[in-house]
Amino acid sequence: MTPSELNDYVKKHGAKMIDAKFVDFLGQWKHLTYPIERLEEGIEEGFGFDGSSISGWRAINSSDMLMKPDPATAIMDPFLKTPTLSILCDVIDPITHEPYQRDPRSLAKRAVSYLKSTGIADTAYFGPEAEFFIFDSIQYSEEPQHSFFQIDSDEAGWNNKRSEGGGNKGFKPPIKGGYCVAGPTDQLSDLRTQMVMTMQSVGIIIETHHHEVATAGQAEIDMKYDTLVKMADQVLWYKHIVKNVARQHGKTATFMPKPLF
């Protein structure tokens, strides 16, 4: 998207704010929000932030950093109430104006350049298979005198015996018995479909979705493969969308590997 196309896009959608995102060492998005009037300034000069508050990045005496928006990633945010332009950023050293070596997005770009420079290949495609759990309740504590965690799901196999309003109808996948179950046992199909439609609205190509093997809401939504930087951006959008759509429905989603079977 060129600067001219971006301005037209902003006007068409009536964007009032900019949500500028960058990614930290742990693969988590960080974001700062600015009035839309600062868009041109941000694209040309970048937005400043405190790098010492990002784990593993900068010391307090050299904390100033810049994030430079990538116009090609601009899209209207699907969750915020105020019309907001979401845009992904590369992290820049404010002194050298070179990409910051510890910025995961810049690192991915360097990996692509290295691939081409070595002659190994012109391009590489990646298709991660992301799976997640959708829970109705999560409780945990780690204190000097005790620690515990407790999770629950309305469709969990262990809830066949509990009392429910209107009576317990069963239809809950057993342990390791959830793979591709149909309704009414698959209680989360509509929720996954809403996740898929939101992903499509930000440009992610989806191939399929289904219930996964585990009980208690394990799900899979498959993306079509893409190049490294694009796929890395899409994985972050994917996780962001899954967690936010789940929250809209009073549930919580986690990408923790195999919290249960």
N, C-alpha and C positions, 0 to 999 in steps of 0.2 A: 504494500500500500504506500503510494507516494504521499508527500506532505499535502499536496493538493487534494488527493483522494481522501486522505484522513480528515481534512477540514470539512469536506463535503459530507463525510460519514458522520462526523460530530454534529453538524447542523441538521442532518436528516433525522437523527435519533434524539436530538435535543439534550445531549449530554451536558450535565452541570458540573460534574466532578471527574477527576482522574484518579484511578486506583492503580498506583505504580507498584509492581511486585518484583522481588528478587528472591533467589533461593539460597538457603544457608547450607552448612556442611551436612546437616541431618536430612536434607531433602525436604525441608519445610519452607513454604512460602512466608516471606515477611512482606508487609505492605505499608505504604504511606499514601495518604489521600490529599489531593490538591484541587483548588478551583480550576475549572476547565480553561480559564484565561491564562494559566501558566503552561499550557501544552507546548506551544512553540518554544518557549524558553527551556523547558525540560528536554525536548528533543535535541535542541542545539547545544545546550550547555550541561545538561544532566541535573539531577536532583541530589542534594547533599543529605547524608545521614551519618550516624555515629557507628563506625565500624568496630569500636571497642566493646560494644554491647552485643556483638554477634560472636558466639563462642568460637574460639580458634582463629580469629581474624586479626585484629589490630590492637596494639597497646594503647593505653589512654593518652599518651603523649603524641600519638600519631593517628588519632581516631577518625579524622575526617575522610570520608569516602564519597564517591559519586555513583549514582546508578543512572544509566543512559537508556531511555526507552527505545524499544525496537518497534517502529511503526507497523511492521508486518504482522505483529502479534495483537494489534488493537482489536477489541471486540467489546460490545456492550455487556456489562456484568449481568448475569441472569438472576442474581439474588438481591442486590441492594435496592431499597425502595426509591431512592433518588437516582434518576438516570445517570449512570456512571460508566465512563470509558475505562475498561480494564486493559492494562498494557504491561507486557513483560519487559524486564530490564536486564542489561549487562552491567556488571559492577566495574567501575573504572577507578584507577589510581588518580587522585586529583593533582598530583605533582607531574607525573609522566604522561598522564592521559592515555596510558596503555591499559588493556584489559587486566583486571586483578587476577593474579595467578591462582588464588584460592576460590575464585567464583566458579561454582559448578557449571554454569551455563557457558562461561568463557572457556573452561576446560574442555567441555564437549566440542566447542568450535575448534579448539586446537587439535583435538583428536581427529576430527574430520580432515583438517589441513595436513596432519601427519600422514594419514591414510593415503591421501592423494600424492604427497611429496615422495613417499617411499615406493610408489608404483604398485602397491599391494592391490589396490582397486580404485576405481573412480568414485564409487559410492558404496555404502553399506546400509542395509535395512534391518530394522529391529521391530519385533512384535512381542512385547511382554504380555504374559497372561496374568492379569491381575485378578485376585480373588479377595473376598472380604466377608466379614460377618456383620449382620444387622441385629443388634440386641435391643431389648426393651428396657433393660436396667443394668447398670454397672455400679458396683460399690467396691471400694478398696481402701486400705489403710496400711501404713507402715509406721508404727510408733515404737518407742523404746520397749514397751511391755507386750506388744502383740503385733501381728501382721495378718492380713487376710485379703482375699478378693472374692467377690460373688457376682456372677453374671446370670441373667435370665432372659428368656425369649418366649413370647406367647406361643410360638410353634415348636418349642423344645420338646423332645421326646419324654423328658422327665416330668412334664406337666400334664400327662394324660390322667393323672390321679387327682389333680387339684380341683377345688370347687371354682366354678366360673359363673358369672352372671348369665342367666338364661340356660345354664347347664353346660357341662363340658362335652363338646361334640367330637372329641378325639381329633382325627386328621392331623396328627403331628408326626413328622418323620422320625424314625427311630435312630439310635446311634449308628452312624455310618450308613444310613439308609435314605439319604436325601437326594442322591444324584438324579437330576432331571425329573423329579416327581412332578406330577400335574396337580392342578387344583382339584379339590379344595385343600389338599395337603400342602401344596405350594401356596402359602398365604402372602407371598411378597412379590408376585409377578407384576402387579400393577405398579408397585413402588419401583421395581427395577426398570419398568418401561418408562416411567417418568424420569429416572436417571438417564436412560438412553436418549430420550428426546432432548433433555437439557444438554447432554454432551454433543448431540448433533447441532444444537443451536450455536455452539462455540467452534464448530468446524471439525469435530472428531468423527471419523468414519467408523461405525459400529457394524460388526458382523453378526453377533448373536448375543443373547443373554439366557441364563437358566439357573435353576437351583443347583448348588454343588453337593458334594457327598455328605457333609456333616449335617447333623440336626441343628436347630437353633439359629437358622437364618443365614447359612453360608451361601454366598452368591458369586456368580461369575458373569462379567460383561466383557466381551472380546472386542478389542480394537483391531483395525486393519494396520498392517505394518507400515512404517514410514522411516525416513532418514533420522539420524541420531538426535540432532537438536530438536527437530519437530516432534519426534516421539517423546523425548524427555519433557518438553513443554506440555504435551498432551497428557502424559502420566500425571503431572501435577494438577492439571485441570480435572482429570478423571477423579483423583482422590478428593479434590476440593468439592466437586459436584456430588459425589457419593455421600460425603459427610454432611453437606448442607441439605440435600434433599431428605436424607434420613432424619435430620433434626427438624425439618419442617413437618414431619409426620410423627413427632414425639418419640423418635427412636435414635439410636446412636450407632454409627458404623466404625469398624476398626479394621485395619489392614495387618494387625498382629498375626504372625504365622501360627496357625493351628492352636488357638486358645482352648479348643476342644474338638472332639470328633463327632 
